[in-house]
Amino acid sequence: MKTRDAVLEMPQVYIVADPRGATSLTRIALSQVFYVGSTHKGFFQRADKHRQSVTSKGGTNSRPMKQRLAEIKASGHEPIFLAVEYLSFDATKEQRLIRERYWTEFYRAKGAPLLNKQRAIRREDERPKPPVLRSCKCERCKKPFVTLFKNKRFCSRKCKHLTLKRRLRGLRPLPEILKRSCLYCGKAFSTARPSKMYCRKQCKKNAQKKRRRLEKRARVL
């Protein structure tokens, strides 16, 4: 059960299909598939969000998607959610987006009436261009990776944070070491704090006590 639950919670790409006319959960016609999506932790939570978007305002679903879900609900059925690809647990959002776009283009090429949001097309006969993948090399670990973005220089957040931290350490000026003598015991010591006048805490406390005694005597006189 633990292995099964772990598989269900893996990042995955899923499809949503219309159950009306389907003979079984596994035998679905391409004309019944109307949405392709991805999620980072199983599609059960995502499926609940899809169902709740029918009655709630806003959300990530488009108006045609909400209308289709409302029609299925009004007919007394529930939409079918099926995973088409399981990804690794350390898959990033960009990697999930790449696989989601791949399956979207796959089902659209097969003739499935997908309701996924698309960018505006200038001409009716112009088809959306497939995403352009760039092969890059990480500036820190020199590991090759694939990305959709032009300005990406690191393969992961870990490499990015370690590189920035190292640069900040290199650019940060070192504090100046000052050599002083303790105002109480006269012992020489080194410090990077300009406001430090005593070599240790005990000398500072003793100096404060001596100052208070002198102030008391001055008041008496």
PLY file of the C-alpha trace (Angstrom):
ply
format ascii 1.0
element vertex 221
property float x
property float y
property float z
element edge 220
property int vertex1
property int vertex2
end_header
0.00 0.00 0.00
2.86 2.36 0.82
4.43 1.73 -2.59
1.08 2.28 -4.30
0.46 5.53 -2.40
3.98 6.73 -3.27
3.35 6.08 -6.97
0.02 7.93 -6.85
1.70 10.96 -5.22
4.45 11.18 -7.87
4.53 14.18 -10.22
2.66 13.20 -13.34
0.94 14.28 -16.53
-2.76 13.40 -16.71
-5.69 13.65 -19.08
-9.34 14.46 -18.41
-11.94 12.62 -20.49
-15.70 12.69 -20.89
-17.19 9.44 -19.46
-20.31 9.61 -21.64
-19.96 6.87 -24.23
-16.89 5.23 -22.68
-17.02 1.44 -22.37
-14.47 1.34 -19.51
-11.98 3.54 -17.66
-9.07 2.33 -19.79
-10.80 2.31 -23.21
-11.34 5.98 -23.99
-11.74 7.39 -27.50
-9.62 10.36 -28.56
-12.79 12.39 -29.10
-13.53 12.06 -25.36
-10.19 13.51 -24.18
-10.66 17.27 -23.68
-7.84 18.36 -21.34
-4.16 17.61 -20.61
-2.59 18.79 -17.35
0.29 18.17 -14.95
0.64 18.19 -11.18
3.50 17.91 -8.71
1.76 15.57 -6.22
-0.70 13.23 -7.87
-3.87 14.29 -9.65
-6.37 13.57 -6.85
-6.04 17.07 -5.38
-5.97 18.53 -8.88
-9.11 16.57 -9.77
-10.89 18.03 -6.73
-9.89 21.54 -7.83
-11.28 20.86 -11.31
-14.61 19.73 -9.83
-14.79 22.68 -7.41
-14.09 25.19 -10.21
-17.54 24.49 -11.68
-19.29 26.32 -8.82
-16.49 28.68 -7.71
-15.48 31.95 -9.38
-12.03 32.47 -10.84
-9.49 29.65 -10.77
-7.12 28.35 -13.43
-9.78 26.65 -15.57
-11.01 28.42 -18.71
-14.68 29.10 -19.39
-15.05 26.25 -21.96
-13.44 23.88 -19.45
-15.91 24.89 -16.74
-18.85 24.49 -19.13
-17.70 21.00 -20.13
-17.32 19.91 -16.51
-20.75 21.38 -15.68
-22.34 19.41 -18.56
-20.79 16.17 -17.31
-21.96 16.86 -13.77
-25.49 17.72 -14.96
-25.71 14.36 -16.80
-25.01 12.50 -13.54
-21.46 11.44 -14.40
-17.97 12.27 -13.16
-15.04 13.18 -15.44
-12.38 10.52 -15.94
-8.84 11.35 -14.77
-6.02 9.14 -16.06
-2.25 9.48 -15.69
-0.36 9.18 -18.97
3.18 9.66 -17.62
4.82 9.48 -14.19
7.79 11.76 -13.50
10.53 11.54 -10.88
9.98 13.07 -7.44
12.69 15.70 -8.03
11.12 16.87 -11.31
10.98 20.65 -11.52
8.06 22.76 -12.70
9.84 23.40 -15.98
10.28 19.67 -16.63
6.60 19.05 -15.91
5.68 21.86 -18.29
7.82 20.32 -21.04
6.12 16.94 -20.70
2.67 18.54 -20.48
3.28 20.43 -23.73
4.52 17.23 -25.38
1.34 15.32 -24.51
-0.83 18.30 -25.45
0.70 18.36 -28.92
0.45 14.56 -29.12
-3.30 14.45 -28.44
-3.97 17.55 -30.53
-2.18 15.92 -33.49
-4.36 12.82 -33.04
-7.49 14.98 -33.34
-8.54 15.24 -29.69
-10.72 18.36 -29.03
-8.55 19.79 -26.25
-9.68 22.81 -24.25
-6.20 23.76 -23.04
-5.46 27.48 -23.13
-3.47 28.57 -26.18
-1.74 31.75 -27.23
-3.55 33.95 -29.71
-2.96 32.93 -33.34
-2.87 35.62 -36.02
-4.09 33.45 -38.88
-6.62 30.64 -38.83
-4.39 28.30 -40.83
-1.35 28.98 -38.61
-0.69 26.22 -36.09
0.98 26.85 -32.73
4.72 26.34 -32.87
6.16 23.55 -30.70
8.34 24.67 -27.77
12.00 25.22 -28.62
14.32 23.36 -26.25
17.85 24.63 -25.61
20.68 22.41 -24.45
22.84 24.25 -21.91
25.61 23.49 -19.45
25.36 24.40 -15.77
27.83 27.10 -14.76
28.56 25.39 -11.44
28.52 21.60 -11.88
29.03 21.63 -15.69
26.14 19.19 -16.04
24.20 19.40 -19.35
20.48 20.13 -19.10
17.54 21.10 -21.32
15.48 24.27 -20.81
12.81 26.40 -22.46
14.22 29.68 -21.15
17.01 31.67 -22.82
18.56 33.17 -19.68
18.73 30.04 -17.51
22.31 29.28 -16.43
21.96 26.65 -13.68
20.49 23.13 -13.74
18.90 23.39 -10.26
18.16 25.81 -7.42
20.94 24.26 -5.35
23.61 25.16 -7.93
22.17 28.68 -8.25
22.15 29.38 -4.49
25.66 27.96 -3.95
27.08 30.04 -6.80
25.44 33.27 -5.60
26.55 32.62 -2.02
30.13 32.08 -3.16
30.09 35.28 -5.20
28.71 37.27 -2.29
31.43 35.92 -0.04
34.09 36.84 -2.59
32.79 40.39 -3.06
32.21 41.10 0.63
35.20 43.02 2.11
36.97 41.40 5.05
36.62 43.29 8.38
39.69 45.23 9.51
41.45 43.67 12.54
42.20 46.25 15.24
44.86 45.88 17.95
43.95 47.47 21.26
44.71 47.41 24.96
42.03 46.58 27.52
40.87 49.69 29.40
40.64 47.73 32.67
43.55 45.30 32.85
45.77 46.75 30.10
46.10 43.43 28.30
46.62 43.62 24.50
43.95 41.99 22.31
42.71 41.95 18.68
39.15 42.60 17.52
37.14 43.37 14.38
34.59 45.47 16.30
35.52 49.17 16.59
33.34 49.59 19.70
35.04 46.84 21.72
37.23 48.32 24.51
37.71 45.33 26.86
39.44 42.00 26.29
36.70 39.93 27.98
33.29 40.22 29.63
34.68 40.09 33.17
36.86 43.13 32.57
33.84 45.00 31.22
31.79 44.12 34.33
34.63 45.10 36.67
35.00 48.44 34.86
31.27 49.11 35.20
31.41 48.36 38.96
34.42 50.66 39.41
32.64 53.44 37.50
29.55 53.11 39.70
31.66 53.27 42.89
33.38 56.43 41.67
30.03 58.01 40.77
28.71 57.19 44.28
31.69 58.81 45.96
31.33 61.90 43.79
27.70 62.25 44.88
28.60 61.93 48.57
31.25 64.61 48.29
0 1
1 2
2 3
3 4
4 5
5 6
6 7
7 8
8 9
9 10
10 11
11 12
12 13
13 14
14 15
15 16
16 17
17 18
18 19
19 20
20 21
21 22
22 23
23 24
24 25
25 26
26 27
27 28
28 29
29 30
30 31
31 32
32 33
33 34
34 35
35 36
36 37
37 38
38 39
39 40
40 41
41 42
42 43
43 44
44 45
45 46
46 47
47 48
48 49
49 50
50 51
51 52
52 53
53 54
54 55
55 56
56 57
57 58
58 59
59 60
60 61
61 62
62 63
63 64
64 65
65 66
66 67
67 68
68 69
69 70
70 71
71 72
72 73
73 74
74 75
75 76
76 77
77 78
78 79
79 80
80 81
81 82
82 83
83 84
84 85
85 86
86 87
87 88
88 89
89 90
90 91
91 92
92 93
93 94
94 95
95 96
96 97
97 98
98 99
99 100
100 101
101 102
102 103
103 104
104 105
105 106
106 107
107 108
108 109
109 110
110 111
111 112
112 113
113 114
114 115
115 116
116 117
117 118
118 119
119 120
120 121
121 122
122 123
123 124
124 125
125 126
126 127
127 128
128 129
129 130
130 131
131 132
132 133
133 134
134 135
135 136
136 137
137 138
138 139
139 140
140 141
141 142
142 143
143 144
144 145
145 146
146 147
147 148
148 149
149 150
150 151
151 152
152 153
153 154
154 155
155 156
156 157
157 158
158 159
159 160
160 161
161 162
162 163
163 164
164 165
165 166
166 167
167 168
168 169
169 170
170 171
171 172
172 173
173 174
174 175
175 176
176 177
177 178
178 179
179 180
180 181
181 182
182 183
183 184
184 185
185 186
186 187
187 188
188 189
189 190
190 191
191 192
192 193
193 194
194 195
195 196
196 197
197 198
198 199
199 200
200 201
201 202
202 203
203 204
204 205
205 206
206 207
207 208
208 209
209 210
210 211
211 212
212 213
213 214
214 215
215 216
216 217
217 218
218 219
219 220
